[in-house]
């Protein structure tokens, strides 16, 4: 309790450095699919820069680099066993990923969100993107056949709810009550990788369907074809 702020931060830095060394000793970090997906999302943003037909698309295109940055940041935090902040940032990845599709076709919502502090509802965005009318629009626009949903709403809402519990500090998610708190644990890392992999794959598949952009993305990120085609 008598330590000064510098001492506290230095001790934390030492602990997290040790966690990162432990992570670095793993033979397989299981990140290939997640990183391929994040690079694909960035590539989609670059490709959409050439397809802009409205000023609100300038807003939308900026989202993709943010998703990539947040995804990598989330992975880095988890590799240091900073698990709860990693999941908080991952929720942002999921929310922004869904918003990147939703806002592209909703100019007034893009400006409301960007200029008038309008909060986007995750559930409402999912409902819109999975509505029969929107699915028909994507099917006809891209000559594809989506049978039911663009984004699997039950699973997406479940993930979002679990991540939101961490954001809002539900007691069951408290790191300080766990016996191996703030320590790198292989099983925790594996669980995180499975989660971010699922989130990123869900977003990439929806983005590729909505924007009919797979050929461009797979040229820029060759290993993504194996993972997401």
N, C-alpha and C positions, 0 to 999 in steps of 0.2 A: 504493500500500500504506500510505502515511502519512496518508491522508485519514481524518477523523473520521466517525463514523456519520452525522451531520447532512449533511455534504458529499456522502457517497455517496448518501443518500436524495434529496437535492435534485437531484443530477445524474440519478438515475433518473427522478424526477418530471418533469424537463425533457424527457428523452428520450421518455417515454411521452406527455407532452403533445404533443410534435411528431408522434408516431405518430397520436394522436387527430385532430390537425389534418389530417393526410394522409388519414385515413379520412373526415373531414368534407368533404373536397373531392370525394369521389365523387358522381356525379350520381344514381346509383341504388344503394341499399344492399341491395336484394333481401331485405328483412326482413319484408315484409308477411305472407307465409304463416306464417313462424315465430312472429311476434308474435300473429297471429290464433290460432294453435294454442295458444300459452302462455296467452292470455286465455281460450280455451275450456277449458283444463284448470282454471284458477282458477274458471271459471263452473260446471264440473262439481262441484268441491268445495263451492261454495255451494249448489248444488241438492241434493247428497247430505246436507247438513245437515238438510234437511227430511224425509229418508227414513230416518233412523237408527232402527234397531229393537233395537240392542244397544249396550252400553257400549263394546265394542271399536270400534264405528264412530266414536266420538269420536277415537280414535287415528288411524283411517284418514283422517278428514276434514282433519286437520292436515297431511297429506302434500301436499295439492294446492297450498296456498300456498307451500310449500317448493319444489315443482317450479317454480312460476312464478318465484319469487325466484332460484333457481339458474339457470334458463334465461336470465333477463335479465342476471344477473351474468356468465354465460359469454359472452354476446354482447358485453358491455362490455369484458371482458378481451381478447377477440379484436380488438375495434376499436382497442385500444391495442397490438396486436401482442404481447400476452402469451399466446401461442398454447397452450403446454403447460398452464398453469393453466386456460385456457378449456376445454380438452379434459378435464381432470381433473374439473372441475365438471360438464361435459356427461355424463360417465359416471354421475355421481350422479343427474342428471335421468332418464337411461334406467333406472337401477336402481330409483329411487323410483317412477317411472311404472309399471313392471311390478309392484312391490310394492303399489301402491295398489289394484290389482285383486285380486291374490293374497290380501292380508290381509283384504279386505272379507268374503270368504267363509270365512275361517279364523280364528275368534276366538282359539283357543289359540295360534296362531302370532303373532297380533298382540300378545298379552300376553307371549309368550316374547321377542319382538323388543323390545318396549318396556320390559319390567320385568326381564328376566332375561338381557340382553345376548346374545341369540341372534342369530347372523349368518345372514342369508338368503342362500341360494345362487341366483344368477341362473339358472343352468341348471335347477335343480330347480323354480324358479318357472315358467319357460317350459314345462317338461314338464307340470306340473300344469295350467296354463292351456290347453295345447293337447291335453290328453288327451281321448280319445273321450267319456268320461263328462262332463267339464266342458263340452265343446262341445255335447253333447246337452242339458245343463242350461241353457245360455244360449239355445240354439235354442228349447227348449220354453218357458222362462221369458219370453222376449221375442218369441216368434213370428217368429223370423228363420231364415235358412238359411245358416249358416257351413259351407262344404263341407269345409274341412280344418283350418286353424289360426286361432285368434283373433289371434295375433301371429306374423308370419313368422319362425320360429325360426332358420333358417339365416342370414338377414341380421342378425337381432337379435344372435345370438351372435358373428357376424363383427365387427359394430360394437363390441360390448362387449369383445371380445378386443383389437381395435386400441386402444381407449381404455385398457384395462387395461395394455397394454404401456407406455403413457405414464405411468400411475400408478406402475407398478413399475420405471420407469427403465431400460427396455431401451435399449442403446446406440444402436440405430438411430433412436431418438426424441430423442436429445440435441439440444437447441437450440443449445448452445454449439459444436457441431461444424459448424453450418450457416453458409455464407458470408454470408447476409443475416440473421443472428441478431438477434433483438429489434428488428427494423426492419419497419415496415408494408410489406407486399407485396400488391398487388392479388390475385394468384393464390392466395396463402395465405388471404386473406379469402374469396374465392369458394369455395374448398375447404371452409372452415369453415361457411359459410352453407349449402352443399349438405348437409353432415353434420348440422347442427342441424335443418335443415328435414326431413330424413329421419327423425331421431329423434322430433321432435315430432309429425310426421304419423303415424308408426307408433303412437305412444301415443294420440293423439286418436282415431284410427279404432277402436282396440281399446276405449277407454273408452266411446265412443258405442255400440258394439255391446253391450258388457257391461251397461251401465246403461240402455240404451234411452232416451236422454236428449237426443237430437239437437234436438227441437223447442224444448226449454227453452234449450239452449246457443245455438242459432241466433238466438233472440230476443234474448239478451243480447249476443251477438257476431255481428252481422248479416253481416259479411264472411267469417265462418267457413263459412257455408253454401256459398259459391262454391268454397271450398278443400277442404272435407271431406265434402260430401254425395254 
